[in-house]
Amino acid sequence: FSAGPITVMAALNRVVGVTSVFFLYEDREARVTFDDDKTTVEALTQATTNAGYPSTLKQSQAKQE
C-alpha cells in the first residue's frame, strides 16, 4: 500500500456520514458510500484536499432512482 490511498481512505472515513470507502488502486479511484443527510460531496472532496490529495466527483455508472 502506498501512503496516498491509505491517507485518502482515512480522510474520507473521518467525515461524519461516510459509511464505507473502497479504493480502486489501478484506477486511483475511491468509491464512497455516505448519508447525504449528514455530509456532502463538497465535504468529501475537501477532506481529500486537506489530506493533500485533491479529488473530483466522478458520476457512477449505476442508475440512480
C-alpha positions as CSV (number, residue, x, y, z in Angstrom):
1,F,0.0,0.0,0.0
2,S,1.2,3.5,-0.8
3,A,0.7,6.4,1.6
4,G,-1.7,8.1,-0.9
5,P,-4.6,5.6,-0.8
6,I,-4.3,5.0,2.9
7,T,-4.3,8.7,3.6
8,V,-7.3,9.3,1.3
9,M,-9.3,6.4,2.9
10,A,-8.5,7.7,6.4
11,A,-9.6,11.3,5.5
12,L,-12.8,10.1,4.0
13,N,-13.6,7.7,6.8
14,R,-13.3,10.7,9.3
15,V,-16.2,12.6,7.5
16,V,-19.4,12.2,9.5
17,G,-21.9,10.3,7.4
18,V,-19.5,8.2,5.5
19,T,-20.4,4.5,5.8
20,S,-17.8,2.9,3.5
21,V,-14.8,3.7,1.4
22,F,-13.3,1.3,-1.2
23,F,-10.2,2.3,-3.0
24,L,-9.5,1.0,-6.6
25,Y,-5.7,1.1,-6.8
26,E,-5.5,0.5,-10.5
27,D,-7.9,3.4,-11.3
28,R,-6.7,5.7,-8.5
29,E,-10.3,6.0,-7.6
30,A,-12.3,5.9,-4.3
31,R,-15.9,4.7,-4.1
32,V,-17.6,6.3,-1.1
33,T,-21.0,5.4,0.4
34,F,-22.4,8.2,2.5
35,D,-25.5,9.6,4.1
36,D,-26.3,12.7,2.1
37,D,-28.4,14.0,5.1
38,K,-25.1,14.1,7.1
39,T,-22.5,15.2,4.5
40,T,-22.0,16.5,1.0
41,V,-19.8,15.7,-2.0
42,E,-18.1,19.1,-1.3
43,A,-17.2,17.9,2.3
44,L,-15.7,14.7,0.9
45,T,-13.6,16.5,-1.8
46,Q,-12.5,19.0,0.9
47,A,-11.4,16.1,3.2
48,T,-9.2,14.6,0.5
49,T,-7.8,18.1,-0.5
50,N,-7.0,18.8,3.2
51,A,-5.1,15.5,3.3
52,G,-3.0,16.6,0.3
53,Y,-4.9,14.7,-2.4
54,P,-7.3,16.9,-4.3
55,S,-10.2,15.0,-5.8
56,T,-13.2,15.4,-8.1
57,L,-16.6,13.7,-8.3
58,K,-16.9,11.0,-11.0
59,Q,-20.5,10.0,-11.6
60,S,-21.3,6.3,-11.1
61,Q,-22.4,4.2,-14.0
62,A,-25.1,2.8,-11.7
63,K,-28.6,4.1,-12.3
64,Q,-29.9,6.4,-9.6
65,E,-33.5,6.0,-8.5
